[in-house]
Amino acid sequence: MRFGLELPPHIRVFGGFLVYSFCMGSLPPRLPDIQRAMGVEEGGLGFGLIGAAVGTLISLSFAGPLLERIGYRRALLTLIPLLSVGYASASFATGPLALFLLLLLLPVGLVIGGIEIILNLEADRVEHQLGRRIMNRSHAFWSFGMFSAGLLSAGIAQAGLSPQLHLLGMIPIVSLAVMLILGRFEPAPARTGGSTEENKGFAFPTLPILILVVVTLSAMIMEGAFLDWSAIYMRDVFFVDPFLAGFAVALAAFTQAATRFFADRFVERFSPVSVARVLLSVLGLGTLLVFFASSAAMALVGFALIGVGTSVLFPLAMSAAAQRTDRPAAANVASLAQISFVAFLLGPPLLGFVAEHFGIRWSFGFGIPLVILSLVFAGALGRKPIPHEVPA
């Protein structure tokens, strides 16, 4: 007998993204406390955080066939609770090397890649069944989970509870949520009309996938930057209390979620490339505001705009990759994800070295030329929305 709620397929996809990101979102607001406990500068903290990126690269590159053998349902029910265990364990790190190894081996990075492949592929398959876009709304719920976790974590940090007790307490909460939302999960059938070539393992990126990577690069790195560094930025530049520092993470996640939730109708009306160019412009403006901020309020406005600007690029690129017919959808999704998502995890920790040597503001200023690069290649997302009718 399977335990869990009976939910329509698209609602279950939304719930999967929500509980996954709620698990992930508990760590970033606690990074200032973890950094202080380790007694390291931004570069040292950044080195430790690279462990998650390395593990994610490994799993995104090689996990596809293994996940298919294990089964997507069994994998999700195991990997998301295991992620919460990994974060709780990492909070006990006493230095950058220990943090790196704990994030790599316990295994935060290794499980993130598997979860990303399953949830994004399921969102595309359900989208295909329904005949309308749900990818952006799926990622909206990812952002809502980040917002909820960020707000809760900011309050817990303000109350003075240690990161270790906080993250240990998340394990039973996440595990129960996974069973309720995903306990009856059954994968949707694969898209029709695509390649039937067997997916043999490492998903090497093709040239079109590499172009999509360039389009997503600024959004992925700036999203990772506000998750990893916004709380520390607010603390070091404006000396705010722990709640307001953590609130910067939650605010950007909320504006990102709200934009993603309503983005599908605009994409269908105006085309992916038009929406992407508008939001990249917003991302550039937000990045400039954070870089030049003269007050905490100005910085918070900038973070809110960064949330808006980073909202749609990755979901649109995922849809574009999954709809290609040159090879299996899972291979294209994994290929795009293994580079873009590692940029999301690897770029911001590397920005810690920038922050340590040039100041924390430059961790965000680095994003300005990336936004320009994404604008140049945004046309790769395509101008036509997916059809509204359910394919035969």
C-alpha positions as CSV (number, residue, x, y, z in Angstrom):
1,M,0.0,0.0,0.0
2,R,1.4,3.4,-1.1
3,F,1.3,6.3,1.4
4,G,0.6,9.8,0.1
5,L,-1.9,12.2,-1.3
6,E,-3.8,11.6,-4.5
7,L,-2.8,14.5,-6.8
8,P,-3.1,15.3,-10.5
9,P,0.2,14.8,-12.4
10,H,0.9,18.5,-12.8
11,I,0.2,19.3,-9.2
12,R,2.5,16.5,-8.1
13,V,5.2,17.9,-10.3
14,F,4.7,21.3,-8.7
15,G,4.9,19.7,-5.2
16,G,8.0,17.8,-6.1
17,F,9.8,21.0,-7.1
18,L,8.5,22.7,-3.9
19,V,9.7,20.1,-1.4
20,Y,13.0,19.8,-3.2
21,S,13.8,23.5,-3.1
22,F,12.4,23.8,0.5
23,C,15.1,21.3,1.4
24,M,17.8,23.2,-0.5
25,G,16.7,26.7,0.7
26,S,17.4,26.0,4.4
27,L,21.2,26.3,4.0
28,P,21.9,29.7,2.3
29,P,20.5,32.0,5.1
30,R,22.7,30.1,7.5
31,L,25.9,30.5,5.6
32,P,26.9,33.6,7.5
33,D,26.8,31.6,10.8
34,I,28.6,28.7,9.2
35,Q,31.3,31.0,7.8
36,R,31.7,32.6,11.2
37,A,31.9,29.3,13.0
38,M,34.6,28.1,10.6
39,G,36.5,31.4,11.0
40,V,37.2,31.8,7.3
41,E,37.0,34.5,4.6
42,E,34.7,34.4,1.6
43,G,37.3,32.5,-0.5
44,G,37.5,29.7,2.1
45,L,33.8,29.4,2.2
46,G,33.6,29.4,-1.6
47,F,36.1,26.6,-1.8
48,G,34.0,24.5,0.6
49,L,30.8,25.1,-1.4
50,I,32.5,23.8,-4.6
51,G,32.0,20.3,-3.2
52,A,28.3,20.4,-4.1
53,A,29.1,21.5,-7.6
54,V,31.6,18.7,-8.2
55,G,29.2,16.1,-7.0
56,T,26.4,17.6,-9.1
57,L,28.6,17.5,-12.3
58,I,29.4,13.8,-11.6
59,S,25.7,12.8,-11.1
60,L,24.4,14.9,-14.0
61,S,26.9,13.3,-16.3
62,F,26.4,9.7,-15.4
63,A,23.2,9.2,-13.4
64,G,20.7,8.9,-16.2
65,P,21.0,5.1,-16.9
66,L,21.3,4.4,-13.2
67,L,18.1,6.3,-12.4
68,E,16.2,4.4,-15.1
69,R,17.3,1.1,-13.6
70,I,16.4,2.2,-10.1
71,G,13.1,3.8,-11.1
72,Y,12.3,7.4,-10.9
73,R,9.7,7.0,-8.0
74,R,12.1,5.1,-5.8
75,A,14.9,7.5,-6.6
76,L,12.9,10.6,-5.7
77,L,11.7,9.1,-2.4
78,T,15.3,8.4,-1.4
79,L,17.3,11.3,-2.8
80,I,15.3,14.3,-1.4
81,P,15.5,13.1,2.2
82,L,19.1,12.1,1.7
83,L,19.8,15.7,0.5
84,S,18.5,17.0,3.9
85,V,20.8,14.6,5.7
86,G,23.7,15.9,3.6
87,Y,23.0,19.5,4.4
88,A,22.7,18.8,8.1
89,S,26.0,16.9,8.1
90,A,27.8,19.6,6.2
91,S,26.7,22.2,8.8
92,F,29.2,20.5,11.3
93,A,32.2,21.2,9.0
94,T,35.1,22.8,10.9
95,G,36.9,24.1,7.9
96,P,36.7,24.6,4.1
97,L,38.2,21.2,3.3
98,A,35.7,19.4,5.6
99,L,32.8,21.4,4.1
100,F,34.0,20.4,0.6
101,L,34.2,16.7,1.4
102,L,30.9,16.6,3.3
103,L,29.0,18.3,0.4
104,L,30.7,16.0,-2.1
105,L,30.6,12.7,-0.3
106,L,27.5,12.7,2.0
107,P,26.3,13.3,-0.8
108,V,24.7,16.7,-1.5
109,G,26.1,17.2,-5.0
110,L,25.6,13.6,-6.1
111,V,21.9,13.6,-5.2
112,I,21.1,17.1,-6.6
113,G,21.9,16.0,-10.1
114,G,19.6,13.0,-9.9
115,I,16.7,15.0,-8.6
116,E,17.2,17.7,-11.3
117,I,17.1,15.1,-14.1
118,I,13.9,13.4,-12.8
119,L,11.9,16.5,-12.0
120,N,12.7,18.5,-15.1
121,L,12.1,15.5,-17.4
122,E,8.8,14.8,-15.6
123,A,7.7,18.4,-16.0
124,D,8.4,18.2,-19.7
125,R,6.5,14.9,-20.1
126,V,3.4,16.2,-18.2
127,E,3.6,19.5,-20.2
128,H,3.5,17.4,-23.4
129,Q,0.5,15.4,-22.1
130,L,-1.4,18.6,-21.2
131,G,-0.6,20.5,-24.4
132,R,0.3,23.6,-22.5
133,R,3.4,25.0,-20.7
134,I,3.9,24.1,-17.1
135,M,7.8,24.2,-17.0
136,N,7.9,27.8,-15.8
137,R,5.2,27.2,-13.1
138,S,7.1,24.1,-12.0
139,H,10.2,26.2,-11.5
140,A,8.0,28.8,-9.8
141,F,7.2,26.3,-7.1
142,W,10.9,25.6,-6.8
143,S,11.3,29.3,-6.0
144,F,8.3,29.3,-3.6
145,G,10.1,26.5,-1.8
146,M,13.3,28.6,-1.6
147,F,11.2,31.6,-0.4
148,S,9.5,29.6,2.3
149,A,12.7,28.0,3.5
150,G,14.6,31.3,3.3
151,L,12.0,33.2,5.4
152,L,11.8,30.3,8.0
153,S,15.6,30.1,8.1
154,A,16.0,33.8,8.6
155,G,13.6,33.8,11.5
156,I,15.4,30.8,13.1
157,A,18.8,32.6,12.6
158,Q,17.4,35.7,14.3
159,A,16.2,33.5,17.2
160,G,19.8,32.3,17.7
161,L,19.3,28.6,17.0
162,S,22.4,27.0,15.7
163,P,22.6,25.9,12.0
164,Q,23.3,22.3,13.2
165,L,20.1,22.0,15.2
166,H,18.1,23.8,12.6
167,L,19.2,21.6,9.7
168,L,18.9,18.4,11.7
169,G,15.3,19.4,12.4
170,M,14.7,19.7,8.7
171,I,15.3,16.0,8.1
172,P,12.0,14.6,9.5
173,I,10.0,17.6,8.0
174,V,11.4,17.0,4.5
175,S,11.0,13.2,4.8
176,L,7.3,13.5,5.7
177,A,6.7,16.1,3.0
178,V,8.2,13.8,0.4
179,M,6.0,10.9,1.4
180,L,2.9,13.0,1.4
181,I,3.5,14.7,-2.0
182,L,5.5,12.0,-3.9
183,G,4.5,8.8,-2.2
184,R,2.1,8.0,-5.1
185,F,4.3,9.4,-7.8
186,E,4.2,7.5,-11.1
187,P,6.4,8.8,-14.0
188,A,4.5,10.1,-17.1
189,P,5.1,8.4,-20.4
190,A,7.9,9.7,-22.6
191,R,7.3,12.3,-25.3
192,T,6.3,10.9,-28.7
193,G,8.1,11.8,-31.9
194,G,11.6,12.2,-30.4
195,S,14.7,10.1,-30.9
196,T,14.6,6.5,-29.7
197,E,18.3,6.2,-29.4
198,E,19.4,4.6,-26.1
199,N,20.8,6.9,-23.5
200,K,24.2,5.3,-22.7
201,G,25.6,7.5,-20.0
202,F,27.6,10.8,-20.3
203,A,25.5,13.3,-22.0
204,F,28.0,15.3,-24.2
205,P,26.6,18.7,-25.1
206,T,25.9,19.3,-28.8
207,L,26.5,22.8,-30.3
208,P,22.8,23.8,-29.9
209,I,22.9,22.7,-26.3
210,L,26.1,24.7,-25.7
211,I,24.4,27.8,-27.1
212,L,21.5,27.3,-24.7
213,V,24.1,27.1,-21.9
214,V,25.4,30.5,-22.9
215,V,21.8,31.9,-22.8
216,T,21.3,30.6,-19.3
217,L,24.7,31.4,-17.9
218,S,24.0,34.9,-16.5
219,A,20.7,33.8,-14.9
220,M,22.2,30.6,-13.3
221,I,25.3,32.4,-11.9
222,M,23.3,35.4,-10.6
223,E,20.7,33.1,-9.1
224,G,23.4,31.1,-7.3
225,A,25.1,34.4,-6.3
226,F,22.0,35.7,-4.5
227,L,21.5,32.3,-2.8
228,D,25.1,32.0,-1.6
229,W,26.2,35.6,-1.1
230,S,23.2,38.0,-0.6
231,A,23.0,37.3,3.2
232,I,26.7,37.8,3.6
233,Y,26.6,40.9,1.4
234,M,23.8,42.5,3.5
235,R,25.7,41.6,6.7
236,D,29.1,42.9,5.6
237,V,28.1,46.0,3.5
238,F,25.2,47.3,5.6
239,F,25.7,45.5,9.0
240,V,22.0,44.4,9.2
241,D,20.7,41.9,11.7
242,P,20.4,38.2,10.8
243,F,16.8,38.3,9.9
244,L,17.2,41.1,7.3
245,A,20.3,39.3,5.9
246,G,18.4,36.1,5.4
247,F,15.4,38.1,4.1
248,A,17.4,39.2,1.1
249,V,17.6,35.5,0.0
250,A,13.8,35.0,0.6
251,L,12.9,38.3,-1.3
252,A,14.8,37.4,-4.4
253,A,13.3,33.8,-4.3
254,F,9.8,35.3,-3.9
255,T,10.0,37.7,-6.9
256,Q,11.5,34.9,-8.9
257,A,8.6,32.6,-8.0
258,A,5.9,35.1,-8.7
259,T,7.4,35.8,-12.2
260,R,7.7,32.2,-13.0
261,F,4.2,31.5,-11.9
262,F,2.7,34.0,-14.4
263,A,5.4,33.7,-17.1
264,D,3.8,30.9,-19.2
265,R,1.0,33.0,-20.5
266,F,3.4,35.7,-21.6
267,V,5.7,33.2,-23.3
268,E,2.7,31.7,-25.2
269,R,1.6,35.2,-26.2
270,F,4.9,36.9,-27.1
271,S,7.4,34.0,-27.6
272,P,10.3,32.6,-25.5
273,V,12.9,34.9,-27.0
274,S,10.9,38.1,-26.4
275,V,10.2,37.3,-22.8
276,A,13.8,36.3,-22.2
277,R,15.2,39.6,-23.6
278,V,12.9,41.7,-21.4
279,L,13.9,39.7,-18.3
280,L,17.6,39.8,-19.1
281,S,17.3,43.6,-19.2
282,V,15.6,43.5,-15.7
283,L,18.4,41.2,-14.5
284,G,21.0,43.7,-15.7
285,L,19.3,46.6,-13.9
286,G,19.0,44.6,-10.7
287,T,22.7,43.6,-10.8
288,L,23.7,47.2,-11.3
289,L,21.5,48.3,-8.3
290,V,23.2,45.8,-6.0
291,F,26.6,46.7,-7.3
292,F,26.2,50.4,-6.7
293,A,23.8,50.2,-3.7
294,S,24.2,53.0,-1.2
295,S,21.6,51.7,1.3
296,A,20.1,48.4,2.4
297,A,16.8,49.3,0.8
298,M,18.4,50.0,-2.6
299,A,20.2,46.6,-2.4
300,L,16.9,44.8,-1.5
301,V,15.3,46.4,-4.6
302,G,18.2,45.1,-6.6
303,F,17.9,41.6,-5.2
304,A,14.1,41.7,-6.0
305,L,14.9,42.6,-9.6
306,I,17.5,39.9,-9.8
307,G,14.9,37.4,-8.8
308,V,12.6,38.6,-11.6
309,G,15.4,38.6,-14.1
310,T,16.6,35.1,-13.3
311,S,13.2,33.5,-13.3
312,V,12.5,32.2,-16.8
313,L,15.8,31.6,-18.6
314,F,16.6,28.1,-17.3
315,P,13.0,26.7,-17.6
316,L,12.8,28.0,-21.2
317,A,16.1,26.5,-22.0
318,M,15.0,23.2,-20.5
319,S,11.9,23.2,-22.6
320,A,13.9,24.0,-25.7
321,A,16.4,21.2,-25.0
322,A,13.7,18.6,-24.2
323,Q,11.8,19.4,-27.4
324,R,14.9,18.8,-29.7
325,T,14.5,15.5,-31.7
326,D,18.2,14.9,-32.5
327,R,18.6,12.5,-29.5
328,P,16.6,11.3,-26.4
329,A,15.0,14.1,-24.4
330,A,16.7,12.8,-21.3
331,A,20.1,13.1,-22.9
332,N,19.5,16.7,-24.0
333,V,18.0,17.7,-20.6
334,A,21.0,16.1,-18.8
335,S,23.4,17.7,-21.1
336,L,22.0,21.2,-20.6
337,A,21.6,20.6,-16.9
338,Q,25.0,19.2,-16.3
339,I,26.7,22.5,-17.4
340,S,24.1,25.1,-16.5
341,F,23.3,23.7,-13.1
342,V,27.0,23.3,-12.3
343,A,27.5,26.9,-13.3
344,F,24.7,27.7,-10.8
345,L,26.6,25.8,-8.1
346,L,30.2,26.3,-9.1
347,G,30.1,30.0,-10.3
348,P,29.0,31.5,-7.0
349,P,31.5,29.7,-4.8
350,L,34.2,30.9,-7.2
351,L,32.8,34.4,-6.7
352,G,33.9,34.0,-3.1
353,F,37.5,34.4,-4.2
354,V,36.4,37.6,-6.1
355,A,34.7,38.8,-2.9
356,E,37.7,38.1,-0.8
357,H,40.2,40.0,-3.0
358,F,38.1,42.8,-4.6
359,G,35.1,43.1,-2.2
360,I,31.7,41.4,-2.0
361,R,30.1,44.0,-4.4
362,W,32.2,42.6,-7.2
363,S,30.6,39.1,-6.7
364,F,27.5,40.7,-8.3
365,G,29.3,43.2,-10.6
366,F,30.8,40.1,-12.3
367,G,27.3,39.3,-13.7
368,I,27.0,42.4,-15.8
369,P,29.1,41.2,-18.8
370,L,27.4,37.8,-18.5
371,V,24.0,39.4,-18.9
372,I,25.2,41.1,-22.1
373,L,26.5,37.7,-23.4
374,S,23.1,36.1,-22.7
375,L,21.3,38.8,-24.6
376,V,23.4,38.3,-27.7
377,F,22.5,34.6,-27.9
378,A,18.9,34.7,-26.6
379,G,17.5,34.0,-30.1
380,A,18.3,30.3,-29.6
381,L,15.3,29.9,-27.4
382,G,13.0,30.1,-30.4
383,R,10.0,32.4,-31.3
384,K,7.1,29.9,-31.4
385,P,5.2,28.7,-28.3
386,I,4.4,25.0,-28.0
387,P,1.0,24.1,-29.4
388,H,-2.1,24.3,-27.1
389,E,-3.7,21.1,-28.4
390,V,-2.9,17.7,-26.9
391,P,-0.8,15.8,-29.5
392,A,-2.4,12.6,-30.9
